[in-house]
């Protein structure tokens, strides 16, 4: 089925724009790439358009990663102006996170749609529970681990994030705060983590899906340019607002709302597996 269909696509375009604005806001607020919103919305959109069920989830994740590239870079720039980004940590992860992202994207490209949806459902459930719990009272150490443990953590964050099509913000926030880092520093640094994940992940999803005959028009591998063109600009425009409000609003209410959303998304994908 053609991806472009005139007036009949208007409700879907409006839905994508609304989701993009919300995801861009969250990108600035939590230092996340917005993928936890992009993926389920894109998946449902592709399903509604009648695209082959074999590639809808792959397209959703790959397109989400593509959208995260400009969103995370914009978010990083907003937080750099406030001087809260841990650049030393990002330098330590400059190899580990991209390697994890490429591994995750390549693993996703060979997984079936069912397997990919199951992975997303499990990880979304875990992250949703984490958001509902809020900041963990436990602390694993006085500072971030050194030696091989640090790049290993970066690799795992990159791997899981690329599998889900997210920017790694929730995972990195959890990792840094467990080792005593301030939440605002964790949020700001997560924007850089998103960039380290999205750029190599984008290339891997393009390569992994190249030549797949089930892909719709306007696709480069598992990245759909039509969806990216609609969602990316709206999400980028909303990022500065989120970054500004991150230092003014109560995070707890937003965590509860976002955590609830993730649990609903997890349930939605779990139901699709039945």
N, C-alpha and C positions, 0 to 999 in steps of 0.2 A: 504494500500500500504506500502511495506517495506520502512523503513526510509533510509536504506543504499542500494545504487544501483550503486556502482562502478563508472565508468567513467562518467556516465550521471549526477552524482552529483557534478562533478568538478566545473562547473560554479557557482553553489550555494555555495560551500565551499569557493571559492575565494571571492564571494560577502560577505559572513559572515566574512571572515578574514579582508577584507577592512573595513567593518563596525565596527569590533571590534577594529581595530587600531584607527579609527577616534573617537570612543566612549571613548577609553582609554585616548587619547589625551585630549578630552573635560573633562574627569573626573579630570585630573590633573589641567587643565586650569581653569575650573569653579567650581571645587569642587563637580561636579555632578557624579552620578553613570553611566551615559551613557545610561540609559534606554530609553530615548526619541529617541535614534537611534536604540537600540536593538529591541524594541517592534515592530515597523513597519517592520523592516527587517526580524525578526523571523516570524512574522505573514505571510508575503508574501512568505517566504520560505516554511512554513508548508502548506500553501494553494497550492503552486506549486507542492508539494510532494503528494498532494491528500489526506492529512489527513482530518478526519471528520471536517466539518465546525463547528460542535457543540463545538469543543474544541480547534480550532486553536488559537483563541484569548487568551483563558485561558493559553494555553501552552506558548504563546509568552510572556505574562506578568509574569508568574511564572518562566520561564527560565531566563528572564531578571533579576528578583530579585536574582536568584541564581548566575548569572554572576556578579552582583553588589557586592556581598559579598567580594571576593578577590580584586576587583577593588577599592572599597571604602576603604578597609583596607590599600591597598598600597598607595592610595592617601593621607589618613590620616597620614601615616608614613612619607610621603614626606613633608607634611605641618608642622608636629610636629617638624621636624628638623629645621624649620625656626622660630619656637616659636610663630606662629600667631594664633594658635587654642585657642578658648575661652573654656577651660576645665571646668570652673565653670558652664557655660551654659549647657554643655553636661551632667554634673553631675545632674543638675536640671531636665534634660529631660530623665534620664536613665530609668524611668518607663513610662512616658507619651508617648514618641515616639514609643517604642515597642508595647504598648497597642494599639495605633492608627494603627500601621502597621498590627498587628494581626487582628484587626477589619476590616481593609480595605481588607486584603487577604481573610478573611472568607466571607465578603460581595461579593467579586468578584467570589468566588467559587459557590455561589448560584445564581449569576446573569446569564442571558443568554448571548450567544455570541453577540447578537445584542445590548443588554444593555451595555455590557462591551465596545464594540466598540464606542457606543454613548458617554459613559463617557470619554473615551480616547480622542475622537474628541473634545469634549467641553473643557476639561482641556488643551489639546495641543494647541487649538486656543487661550485660555486665556494666557497661558505661552508664546506663540509666539508673541502675541501683546505686552506683557510685555517686551520681549527681544527687539522688534523693537523700543519701546518707550525709552528703556534704563533706566538709573538710574532715579528714580522718584524725582522730585524737592521738593515734599512735605515731611514733617517729622512729624511723629505722636507723638514723644516725644524725650526728651534728652537722654534717656537710655531705655533699654528693660523693659517691664512691670514686676511688681512683683506680689506676691500673686497668686491666682488661674488663672489669665490671662496667666501666663507664661507656666504652664503645659498644659493649654487648647490649646495654640498655638502649642505646641509640638505634642499634640494628633492629631490635625487637619492636621499638616504637615505629620505625619506618616500615617494617614488614606488616604489622597489624593494620596500620593506617592505610597503606596502599591496598590491602585486601578489602577494606571497607570503603575506600574512596574518600577518606577524611584527612584533615590536615594534622592530626596528632595532638591537638590542643589539650583535650581531656586527659590523654595518656601522659603527656609531658607535665601538665599541671599536677597530676597525682604523683608522678615520680619526683618532681622537685620539692613539693611540699612535704613529702614523706621524709625528706632529708633536710628539713628545716629551712628551706628557702621561702622568702615572703611570697604570698600569693600574687601580688602585683608583678613581681619579677618573673614568676613562673608564667603568668599570662602574657607578658610582653615577649619573653623568650620563645613561647609557643608559636608566635607569629613567624619567627625565623625557622623554627622546626617545620612549619607548614611549607615554607619555600623549599627547604632541603628535600622534602618528600615529594612535592608536586612536580617540580621540574623534571627529575629523572623518571618519576612515575608516569608522567605524560608520555614521554618518549617510549617507555616500555609498553604502555597500553596501545599506542599507535602501531608499534612493531608486532605486538602479540595478536592483534586482530586483523593485520593487513591481509587483504585478499579473501576474507570470509564472505562467501556468497550470500549469507543471510542478512548482511548489513543493509540498512536503508540508504537512500541518497544522502549526499552531504556528509559522509562519514570518512574519517581517516582512521583506519583500524577501529578500535573500540571507542573512538571519540567522535561524537556527532557535532558537527560545526554549527548546525542550525540551533540546537539547544544551547550551546556555548555562547553563540552570538546574542541570544535573548537574555540569558541569565547573567552572564559575566558583567555587563555594564551596570545593571541595576544593583548587583551585590557590591561592586566597587564603590558606587556612590554612597552606599549606606555604611561602609566601614568606619569613616571618621566619626560618625555619630556614636557608634558603639564604643569606640576607643575613648571618646570624651566622657560618656556616661559611665564607663567602667569605674571611674574614680568618684562617682557621685551617688550611684544607686545602691540599694541593698542587693547584694549578690544572692542571698539565700532564697528569696522569692523566685528569682530567675532560674536558679539551680533546680528548684522544685518543679517549675514549669517545664524546663528543658529535660529533666529526668523523666517526667511523666510522658513527654513526647517520645522519648527514646523507647520507653516500655511499650507504648502504643505501636511504634514502628516495628519493634521486635515481634510483637504479637501478630502484626499484619503479615510479616514475612514468614513467620512460623505457620500461620494459617494457609499461606500459599503453598506450603509443602505438603499439606494434608491431601 
